[in-house]
Amino acid sequence: MTLLKREEWQQFVRDVDWAPSYVDEEAIYPEWHCGTGKVPREAWAKWEESYKVTYPEYVVGQREKEASAYAVKAALQRSDNFDNLDEGWKSATKMHFGGVALVESAAILGELKMARFGLNGAWRNMAAFGALDELRHSQVTTFFGHEFIAKDPQYDWTQKTFHTNNWVPIAARMLFDSIMISPNVVDMAIELPFTFETGFTNLQFIALSADALESGDVNFANMISSIQTDEARHSQQGGPTLEILVEHDPVRAQWVIDKSFWGSARLFSALTGPAMDYYTPLEHRRQSYREFMEEWIVDQFIRTIEDYGLKKPWYWDEFMNGLDTWHHGLHMGLWYWRPTLWWRPKAGVSKDERAWLTEKYPTWEKLYGDKWDVMIDNVNADNVEATLPETLPWLCSNCNLPCSIVTQSRSGIWRARDWELEYDGRKYHFCTNACRQIFWKDRDTVNHETLIDRFLAGQIQPMDVAGILGYMGLTPEVMGDDPDYEAWTRDYVGRPVSGLVTPTGVTAR
């Protein structure tokens, strides 16, 4: 029997579709799951992606990736590589493991939803491979992180982060639930594969992979590079879906892009910005967070959406300005509220590090320098208690991140702006105008309670820092703390400290 060539049989197996005769099509592809909206059903016949992978090819490729990743891991288990890593870099990996492992598991559900309700056979076929990809990512990330629990109990948060009420995963769930769990598959394909995986996973996986190699963490670099090769394939679901939606409903396409890009940018300013600009040892930093964002996100994203006939999001100036401030304010907040973290945030403000920050961000010293000076002088005066929190920061009702974006008036007063909105008898608070606008248009989170809402409602008991930490699931052995105070404060020992301005605007000592 003559075997068919690949090109002769592939189209039949990857693009299987038929017209149902025993049940209404709406019963198989309900609108609330499929989300076709203004797009005619027949338009989805044009959906086409470029990879066209077959299952035998997929299995061979994945087996090679697995063999490579685990071979490197096995070799490094017999070395002292982990023990020699910088504590700041270890914190970057703890953030990644805790913030990503279970997100990969949630992504399995998103891919399976597209595999079931995608409106084209080729799309459903690609999503089935995407679900297998995400299953692999969840397993490999969880397994790699689990190895280090015996060395450091903070790595246990690889598996438990999203099962807690910690404020960081609450903010992450706000984004990932909105782009993986709740949307219909058309919106999901644009929010998850197109906006998030085509753009922002580059930031987390490529940028951190480069920094990992520079820092000597070959194990971590190999793991996330292996994952990114899968993302590059199944992210191709986004382009064909966006192309069809733009043709029939460009207003909806623009809105879905705009809100998912904003949410991703806000979250990654907390997850990746501090890791790149503060936790990675100075000598191993290849690019600043802003430089990487401009190269891999800004330029690529704008070119891509303009190719589809879309425009820059309406908040673009606010976003670009935020590249100079968002992650710096969040880093300062993460360090100040360090007992609420499952990693050890490195302050990263020695004289050399401040010089680097000022070179990369010309306004850094003006906006943040004197605030860190207060911290430094308190540490050098053996008054670390003064650098610890007494309550929680105010959290945005949309992204659930702290309202920590700063401005400075002509009089020199340092302010964190709060954008307010009243709706249905309740006042909501937002970190940015764009978060307020997105909240108002969708109102998806109207009934969501931030950690602050829960605290003020008495759901957290006792109503003090100890009660907050207990509510978040933090125990003394995993609470975050600076890994080396002396490393960034010794440069300033013996200097005058009068006339400094505290973060609240009160003159220090």
TORVO-50461 format. One record per residue (C-alpha): residue number from 0; residue in one letter; z, x, y. Coordinates in steps of 0.05 Angstrom, whole numbers, plus 5000, padded with zeros to 4 digits. Example, Ala and Ser with C-alpha at 12.3 -4.5 7.8 and 13.67 -1.06 7.14 Angstrom:
# TORVO-50461
SITE_gudren_rose_Z_X_Y
SITE_0_a_5156_5246_4910 $
SITE_1_s_5143_5273_4979 $
END
This chain:
# TORVO-50461
SITE_gudren_rose_Z_X_Y
SITE_0_m_5000_5000_5000 $
SITE_1_t_4980_5028_5067 $
SITE_2_l_5036_5034_5118 $
SITE_3_l_5024_5008_5187 $
SITE_4_k_5027_5057_5244 $
SITE_5_r_5086_5051_5292 $
SITE_6_e_5044_5024_5349 $
SITE_7_e_5016_4971_5303 $
SITE_8_w_5082_4939_5283 $
SITE_9_q_5131_4955_5338 $
SITE_10_q_5111_4900_5386 $
SITE_11_f_5122_4848_5331 $
SITE_12_v_5194_4870_5317 $
SITE_13_r_5217_4883_5389 $
SITE_14_d_5188_4822_5422 $
SITE_15_v_5204_4766_5373 $
SITE_16_d_5204_4698_5407 $
SITE_17_w_5185_4627_5390 $
SITE_18_a_5184_4556_5417 $
SITE_19_p_5241_4517_5385 $
SITE_20_s_5220_4451_5353 $
SITE_21_y_5285_4422_5327 $
SITE_22_v_5330_4430_5388 $
SITE_23_d_5321_4430_5463 $
SITE_24_e_5310_4499_5493 $
SITE_25_e_5367_4485_5542 $
SITE_26_a_5415_4481_5483 $
SITE_27_i_5395_4551_5461 $
SITE_28_y_5389_4581_5531 $
SITE_29_p_5436_4541_5576 $
SITE_30_e_5426_4554_5650 $
SITE_31_w_5499_4572_5662 $
SITE_32_h_5492_4631_5614 $
SITE_33_c_5419_4649_5627 $
SITE_34_g_5417_4640_5703 $
SITE_35_t_5342_4634_5710 $
SITE_36_g_5350_4591_5772 $
SITE_37_k_5285_4586_5812 $
SITE_38_v_5248_4630_5762 $
SITE_39_p_5200_4590_5716 $
SITE_40_r_5215_4599_5643 $
SITE_41_e_5146_4626_5629 $
SITE_42_a_5155_4682_5681 $
SITE_43_w_5203_4718_5634 $
SITE_44_a_5145_4731_5586 $
SITE_45_k_5126_4789_5633 $
SITE_46_w_5193_4824_5622 $
SITE_47_e_5177_4895_5600 $
SITE_48_e_5218_4959_5593 $
SITE_49_s_5193_5030_5581 $
SITE_50_y_5236_5058_5524 $
SITE_51_k_5212_5014_5467 $
SITE_52_v_5259_5048_5418 $
SITE_53_t_5259_5028_5345 $
SITE_54_y_5322_5023_5302 $
SITE_55_p_5306_5083_5257 $
SITE_56_e_5294_5126_5319 $
SITE_57_y_5357_5099_5351 $
SITE_58_v_5400_5117_5290 $
SITE_59_v_5371_5188_5285 $
SITE_60_g_5382_5201_5359 $
SITE_61_q_5453_5174_5360 $
SITE_62_r_5472_5213_5297 $
SITE_63_e_5450_5277_5331 $
SITE_64_k_5490_5261_5393 $
SITE_65_e_5552_5245_5353 $
SITE_66_a_5546_5308_5311 $
SITE_67_s_5539_5351_5374 $
SITE_68_a_5598_5318_5411 $
SITE_69_y_5646_5322_5353 $
SITE_70_a_5625_5392_5333 $
SITE_71_v_5644_5418_5402 $
SITE_72_k_5709_5379_5399 $
SITE_73_a_5727_5407_5331 $
SITE_74_a_5713_5478_5353 $
SITE_75_l_5755_5471_5416 $
SITE_76_q_5814_5441_5378 $
SITE_77_r_5825_5510_5349 $
SITE_78_s_5827_5543_5417 $
SITE_79_d_5875_5543_5476 $
SITE_80_n_5823_5514_5522 $
SITE_81_f_5864_5453_5541 $
SITE_82_d_5927_5493_5557 $
SITE_83_n_5888_5536_5606 $
SITE_84_l_5859_5479_5647 $
SITE_85_d_5883_5467_5718 $
SITE_86_e_5933_5410_5724 $
SITE_87_g_5891_5379_5779 $
SITE_88_w_5831_5377_5733 $
SITE_89_k_5873_5347_5677 $
SITE_90_s_5890_5291_5725 $
SITE_91_a_5816_5279_5737 $
SITE_92_t_5807_5271_5662 $
SITE_93_k_5867_5224_5656 $
SITE_94_m_5838_5180_5710 $
SITE_95_h_5772_5178_5673 $
SITE_96_f_5800_5164_5603 $
SITE_97_g_5847_5110_5628 $
SITE_98_g_5797_5080_5676 $
SITE_99_v_5736_5081_5630 $
SITE_100_a_5754_5075_5556 $
SITE_101_l_5768_5000_5555 $
SITE_102_v_5715_4986_5607 $
SITE_103_e_5665_5011_5556 $
SITE_104_s_5694_4960_5508 $
SITE_105_a_5684_4904_5558 $
SITE_106_a_5612_4927_5568 $
SITE_107_i_5600_4912_5494 $
SITE_108_l_5612_4839_5510 $
SITE_109_g_5565_4842_5570 $
SITE_110_e_5509_4872_5528 $
SITE_111_l_5520_4822_5472 $
SITE_112_k_5515_4766_5523 $
SITE_113_m_5447_4792_5545 $
SITE_114_a_5427_4802_5472 $
SITE_115_r_5441_4728_5460 $
SITE_116_f_5418_4695_5524 $
SITE_117_g_5365_4742_5551 $
SITE_118_l_5301_4703_5564 $
SITE_119_n_5253_4751_5531 $
SITE_120_g_5253_4780_5460 $
SITE_121_a_5244_4852_5484 $
SITE_122_w_5304_4843_5531 $
SITE_123_r_5348_4816_5475 $
SITE_124_n_5326_4874_5431 $
SITE_125_m_5343_4926_5484 $
SITE_126_a_5411_4893_5497 $
SITE_127_a_5427_4897_5423 $
SITE_128_f_5418_4972_5427 $
SITE_129_g_5459_4971_5491 $
SITE_130_a_5517_4938_5454 $
SITE_131_l_5515_4992_5401 $
SITE_132_d_5514_5044_5457 $
SITE_133_e_5576_5014_5490 $
SITE_134_l_5612_5010_5423 $
SITE_135_r_5600_5084_5414 $
SITE_136_h_5623_5099_5485 $
SITE_137_s_5687_5060_5475 $
SITE_138_q_5702_5096_5409 $
SITE_139_v_5686_5166_5432 $
SITE_140_t_5724_5160_5498 $
SITE_141_t_5785_5130_5464 $
SITE_142_f_5784_5182_5409 $
SITE_143_f_5775_5242_5454 $
SITE_144_g_5832_5219_5500 $
SITE_145_h_5878_5202_5442 $
SITE_146_e_5877_5275_5418 $
SITE_147_f_5917_5298_5478 $
SITE_148_i_5976_5249_5472 $
SITE_149_a_6016_5300_5433 $
SITE_150_k_6007_5349_5490 $
SITE_151_d_6018_5300_5548 $
SITE_152_p_6042_5227_5542 $
SITE_153_q_6002_5207_5603 $
SITE_154_y_5939_5209_5559 $
SITE_155_d_5967_5148_5522 $
SITE_156_w_5941_5108_5581 $
SITE_157_t_5871_5120_5553 $
SITE_158_q_5885_5060_5507 $
SITE_159_k_5936_5020_5546 $
SITE_160_t_5914_5022_5620 $
SITE_161_f_5878_4955_5622 $
SITE_162_h_5934_4921_5583 $
SITE_163_t_5982_4933_5640 $
SITE_164_n_5993_4903_5709 $
SITE_165_n_5985_4971_5742 $
SITE_166_w_5951_4963_5810 $
SITE_167_v_5894_5011_5793 $
SITE_168_p_5867_4974_5732 $
SITE_169_i_5877_4907_5768 $
SITE_170_a_5828_4933_5821 $
SITE_171_a_5781_4958_5766 $
SITE_172_r_5783_4891_5730 $
SITE_173_m_5763_4856_5794 $
SITE_174_l_5697_4894_5793 $
SITE_175_f_5683_4899_5719 $
SITE_176_d_5700_4827_5702 $
SITE_177_s_5653_4805_5758 $
SITE_178_i_5594_4846_5733 $
SITE_179_m_5605_4845_5658 $
SITE_180_i_5643_4782_5637 $
SITE_181_s_5634_4725_5686 $
SITE_182_p_5561_4727_5710 $
SITE_183_n_5499_4697_5679 $
SITE_184_v_5453_4747_5645 $
SITE_185_v_5402_4751_5701 $
SITE_186_d_5455_4770_5752 $
SITE_187_m_5489_4815_5700 $
SITE_188_a_5426_4855_5687 $
SITE_189_i_5420_4870_5761 $
SITE_190_e_5494_4883_5773 $
SITE_191_l_5510_4924_5710 $
SITE_192_p_5448_4961_5684 $
SITE_193_f_5411_4965_5751 $
SITE_194_t_5464_4975_5806 $
SITE_195_f_5522_5004_5767 $
SITE_196_e_5492_5043_5709 $
SITE_197_t_5430_5068_5744 $
SITE_198_g_5470_5090_5804 $
SITE_199_f_5544_5097_5798 $
SITE_200_t_5551_5123_5727 $
SITE_201_n_5511_5183_5752 $
SITE_202_l_5569_5195_5799 $
SITE_203_q_5622_5191_5746 $
SITE_204_f_5586_5224_5688 $
SITE_205_i_5539_5274_5720 $
SITE_206_a_5583_5297_5778 $
SITE_207_l_5645_5302_5735 $
SITE_208_s_5607_5336_5680 $
SITE_209_a_5585_5390_5728 $
SITE_210_d_5656_5398_5755 $
SITE_211_a_5683_5398_5684 $
SITE_212_l_5639_5457_5664 $
SITE_213_e_5659_5494_5727 $
SITE_214_s_5732_5481_5710 $
SITE_215_g_5724_5505_5639 $
SITE_216_d_5731_5437_5606 $
SITE_217_v_5671_5442_5559 $
SITE_218_n_5699_5386_5514 $
SITE_219_f_5701_5334_5570 $
SITE_220_a_5633_5356_5599 $
SITE_221_n_5600_5350_5530 $
SITE_222_m_5630_5281_5518 $
SITE_223_i_5609_5248_5583 $
SITE_224_s_5540_5281_5583 $
SITE_225_s_5529_5251_5514 $
SITE_226_i_5549_5183_5540 $
SITE_227_q_5503_5187_5600 $
SITE_228_t_5441_5196_5557 $
SITE_229_d_5454_5126_5528 $
SITE_230_e_5466_5096_5597 $
SITE_231_a_5398_5122_5620 $
SITE_232_r_5364_5082_5564 $
SITE_233_h_5398_5014_5565 $
SITE_234_s_5403_5013_5641 $
SITE_235_q_5328_4999_5639 $
SITE_236_q_5344_4926_5629 $
SITE_237_g_5356_4921_5704 $
SITE_238_g_5289_4939_5733 $
SITE_239_p_5246_4888_5696 $
SITE_240_t_5297_4833_5710 $
SITE_241_l_5300_4849_5784 $
SITE_242_e_5224_4852_5790 $
SITE_243_i_5217_4781_5763 $
SITE_244_l_5275_4754_5805 $
SITE_245_v_5248_4786_5869 $
SITE_246_e_5181_4752_5857 $
SITE_247_h_5212_4683_5853 $
SITE_248_d_5278_4686_5890 $
SITE_249_p_5284_4748_5934 $
SITE_250_v_5344_4721_5973 $
SITE_251_r_5385_4716_5910 $
SITE_252_a_5362_4784_5887 $
SITE_253_q_5384_4816_5952 $
SITE_254_w_5453_4783_5950 $
SITE_255_v_5467_4803_5878 $
SITE_256_i_5448_4876_5894 $
SITE_257_d_5489_4876_5959 $
SITE_258_k_5554_4851_5930 $
SITE_259_s_5553_4892_5866 $
SITE_260_f_5536_4957_5903 $
SITE_261_w_5593_4946_5952 $
SITE_262_g_5644_4932_5897 $
SITE_263_s_5621_4993_5858 $
SITE_264_a_5624_5038_5920 $
SITE_265_r_5695_5016_5937 $
SITE_266_l_5722_5027_5867 $
SITE_267_f_5689_5095_5858 $
SITE_268_s_5717_5119_5924 $
SITE_269_a_5784_5114_5888 $
SITE_270_l_5764_5137_5818 $
SITE_271_t_5716_5194_5834 $
SITE_272_g_5727_5214_5907 $
SITE_273_p_5797_5244_5898 $
SITE_274_a_5777_5277_5832 $
SITE_275_m_5719_5314_5865 $
SITE_276_d_5749_5332_5932 $
SITE_277_y_5822_5344_5915 $
SITE_278_y_5837_5350_5840 $
SITE_279_t_5781_5397_5822 $
SITE_280_p_5802_5469_5837 $
SITE_281_l_5770_5493_5902 $
SITE_282_e_5732_5550_5869 $
SITE_283_h_5700_5501_5820 $
SITE_284_r_5675_5448_5869 $
SITE_285_r_5599_5447_5869 $
SITE_286_q_5590_5390_5919 $
SITE_287_s_5634_5346_5961 $
SITE_288_y_5640_5273_5944 $
SITE_289_r_5598_5254_6005 $
SITE_290_e_5544_5304_5988 $
SITE_291_f_5538_5278_5917 $
SITE_292_m_5538_5206_5941 $
SITE_293_e_5482_5221_5990 $
SITE_294_e_5439_5257_5938 $
SITE_295_w_5450_5214_5876 $
SITE_296_i_5469_5146_5904 $
SITE_297_v_5445_5136_5975 $
SITE_298_d_5375_5166_5973 $
SITE_299_q_5360_5143_5902 $
SITE_300_f_5387_5073_5913 $
SITE_301_i_5350_5060_5978 $
SITE_302_r_5285_5086_5950 $
SITE_303_t_5293_5043_5888 $
SITE_304_i_5309_4976_5922 $
SITE_305_e_5255_4987_5975 $
SITE_306_d_5205_4997_5918 $
SITE_307_y_5223_4927_5897 $
SITE_308_g_5213_4900_5967 $
SITE_309_l_5287_4893_5983 $
SITE_310_k_5325_4918_6044 $
SITE_311_k_5386_4960_6057 $
SITE_312_p_5449_4917_6050 $
SITE_313_w_5474_4887_6115 $
SITE_314_y_5537_4930_6113 $
SITE_315_w_5500_4996_6107 $
SITE_316_d_5529_5029_6169 $
SITE_317_e_5599_5009_6147 $
SITE_318_f_5586_5040_6079 $
SITE_319_m_5558_5105_6106 $
SITE_320_n_5616_5113_6154 $
SITE_321_g_5663_5100_6096 $
SITE_322_l_5637_5162_6059 $
SITE_323_d_5677_5202_6110 $
SITE_324_t_5742_5163_6105 $
SITE_325_w_5750_5116_6045 $
SITE_326_h_5768_5166_5990 $
SITE_327_h_5810_5209_6037 $
SITE_328_g_5854_5149_6055 $
SITE_329_l_5857_5127_5983 $
SITE_330_h_5875_5197_5961 $
SITE_331_m_5932_5200_6011 $
SITE_332_g_5955_5132_5985 $
SITE_333_l_5949_5153_5912 $
SITE_334_w_5990_5215_5926 $
SITE_335_y_6043_5177_5966 $
SITE_336_w_6049_5123_5914 $
SITE_337_r_6045_5174_5858 $
SITE_338_p_6101_5143_5815 $
SITE_339_t_6054_5083_5805 $
SITE_340_l_6001_5127_5771 $
SITE_341_w_5991_5152_5700 $
SITE_342_w_5966_5220_5724 $
SITE_343_r_5993_5276_5769 $
SITE_344_p_5955_5272_5835 $
SITE_345_k_5944_5341_5865 $
SITE_346_a_5952_5339_5941 $
SITE_347_g_5899_5393_5951 $
SITE_348_v_5914_5409_6024 $
SITE_349_s_5929_5483_6025 $
SITE_350_k_5899_5521_6085 $
SITE_351_d_5837_5541_6046 $
SITE_352_e_5829_5470_6019 $
SITE_353_r_5837_5441_6089 $
SITE_354_a_5785_5489_6115 $
SITE_355_w_5737_5465_6060 $
SITE_356_l_5752_5392_6075 $
SITE_357_t_5740_5402_6150 $
SITE_358_e_5675_5437_6136 $
SITE_359_k_5651_5379_6092 $
SITE_360_y_5682_5324_6135 $
SITE_361_p_5687_5345_6209 $
SITE_362_t_5736_5288_6226 $
SITE_363_w_5783_5303_6169 $
SITE_364_e_5834_5344_6208 $
SITE_365_k_5836_5295_6265 $
SITE_366_l_5847_5235_6221 $
SITE_367_y_5890_5263_6164 $
SITE_368_g_5915_5332_6182 $
SITE_369_d_5978_5313_6220 $
SITE_370_k_5997_5262_6166 $
SITE_371_w_5995_5315_6113 $
SITE_372_d_6034_5361_6159 $
SITE_373_v_6091_5312_6156 $
SITE_374_m_6089_5312_6081 $
SITE_375_i_6086_5388_6079 $
SITE_376_d_6146_5396_6125 $
SITE_377_n_6187_5347_6085 $
SITE_378_v_6172_5384_6021 $
SITE_379_n_6188_5451_6052 $
SITE_380_a_6253_5422_6078 $
SITE_381_d_6272_5402_6006 $
SITE_382_n_6265_5329_6027 $
SITE_383_v_6214_5305_5975 $
SITE_384_e_6249_5237_5975 $
SITE_385_a_6219_5224_6044 $
SITE_386_t_6150_5229_6014 $
SITE_387_l_6162_5174_5962 $
SITE_388_p_6146_5100_5972 $
SITE_389_e_6196_5046_5988 $
SITE_390_t_6149_4987_5975 $
SITE_391_l_6076_4971_5960 $
SITE_392_p_6015_4980_6004 $
SITE_393_w_5978_4919_6028 $
SITE_394_l_5921_4904_5981 $
SITE_395_c_5852_4875_5996 $
SITE_396_s_5841_4804_5970 $
SITE_397_n_5771_4822_5948 $
SITE_398_c_5771_4892_5918 $
SITE_399_n_5847_4897_5907 $
SITE_400_l_5848_4968_5935 $
SITE_401_p_5898_4987_5990 $
SITE_402_c_5878_4971_6062 $
SITE_403_s_5877_5045_6080 $
SITE_404_i_5813_5054_6119 $
SITE_405_v_5834_5088_6183 $
SITE_406_t_5811_5087_6255 $
SITE_407_q_5839_5126_6314 $
SITE_408_s_5844_5096_6384 $
SITE_409_r_5833_5135_6448 $
SITE_410_s_5908_5140_6456 $
SITE_411_g_5912_5176_6389 $
SITE_412_i_5946_5119_6351 $
SITE_413_w_5926_5120_6278 $
SITE_414_r_5912_5051_6249 $
SITE_415_a_5893_5022_6182 $
SITE_416_r_5851_4961_6199 $
SITE_417_d_5867_4894_6167 $
SITE_418_w_5812_4842_6167 $
SITE_419_e_5841_4772_6160 $
SITE_420_l_5814_4704_6140 $
SITE_421_e_5848_4637_6134 $
SITE_422_y_5824_4588_6081 $
SITE_423_d_5855_4525_6053 $
SITE_424_g_5922_4538_6086 $
SITE_425_r_5928_4610_6062 $
SITE_426_k_5917_4676_6097 $
SITE_427_y_5877_4730_6061 $
SITE_428_h_5875_4803_6079 $
SITE_429_f_5816_4851_6070 $
SITE_430_c_5805_4926_6075 $
SITE_431_t_5736_4919_6107 $
SITE_432_n_5691_4868_6140 $
SITE_433_a_5643_4871_6081 $
SITE_434_c_5699_4854_6032 $
SITE_435_r_5717_4794_6075 $
SITE_436_q_5644_4771_6079 $
SITE_437_i_5633_4777_6004 $
SITE_438_f_5697_4740_5989 $
SITE_439_w_5678_4684_6037 $
SITE_440_k_5608_4674_6010 $
SITE_441_d_5626_4672_5936 $
SITE_442_r_5700_4654_5939 $
SITE_443_d_5705_4676_5866 $
SITE_444_t_5775_4705_5877 $
SITE_445_v_5805_4649_5918 $
SITE_446_n_5858_4635_5865 $
SITE_447_h_5868_4707_5846 $
SITE_448_e_5936_4736_5863 $
SITE_449_t_5939_4808_5884 $
SITE_450_l_5999_4850_5865 $
SITE_451_i_6027_4837_5935 $
SITE_452_d_6020_4762_5926 $
SITE_453_r_6058_4767_5860 $
SITE_454_f_6112_4809_5892 $
SITE_455_l_6122_4762_5951 $
SITE_456_a_6123_4702_5903 $
SITE_457_g_6181_4733_5866 $
SITE_458_q_6142_4745_5802 $
SITE_459_i_6164_4818_5802 $
SITE_460_q_6238_4828_5791 $
SITE_461_p_6278_4861_5817 $
SITE_462_m_6240_4862_5882 $
SITE_463_d_6244_4936_5893 $
SITE_464_v_6208_4999_5872 $
SITE_465_a_6242_5001_5804 $
SITE_466_g_6220_4929_5791 $
SITE_467_i_6149_4945_5813 $
SITE_468_l_6145_5005_5766 $
SITE_469_g_6173_4965_5708 $
SITE_470_y_6123_4909_5722 $
SITE_471_m_6067_4960_5720 $
SITE_472_g_6090_4986_5652 $
SITE_473_l_6108_5055_5678 $
SITE_474_t_6164_5094_5644 $
SITE_475_p_6195_5159_5670 $
SITE_476_e_6156_5205_5623 $
SITE_477_v_6088_5180_5648 $
SITE_478_m_6101_5166_5722 $
SITE_479_g_6057_5209_5766 $
SITE_480_d_6081_5267_5808 $
SITE_481_d_6049_5325_5843 $
SITE_482_p_6037_5380_5791 $
SITE_483_d_6053_5438_5838 $
SITE_484_y_6084_5426_5907 $
SITE_485_e_6087_5500_5923 $
SITE_486_a_6012_5510_5913 $
SITE_487_w_5995_5472_5977 $
SITE_488_t_6059_5478_6019 $
SITE_489_r_6074_5553_6016 $
SITE_490_d_6020_5568_6068 $
SITE_491_y_6062_5531_6119 $
SITE_492_v_6132_5557_6107 $
SITE_493_g_6168_5577_6171 $
SITE_494_r_6122_5544_6221 $
SITE_495_p_6149_5499_6278 $
SITE_496_v_6152_5425_6259 $
SITE_497_s_6168_5390_6324 $
SITE_498_g_6121_5341_6356 $
SITE_499_l_6087_5320_6291 $
SITE_500_v_6065_5248_6283 $
SITE_501_t_6085_5210_6221 $
SITE_502_p_6037_5162_6185 $
SITE_503_t_6071_5104_6222 $
SITE_504_g_6062_5135_6290 $
SITE_505_v_6134_5157_6299 $
SITE_506_t_6147_5228_6323 $
SITE_507_a_6177_5271_6268 $
SITE_508_r_6240_5311_6280 $
END
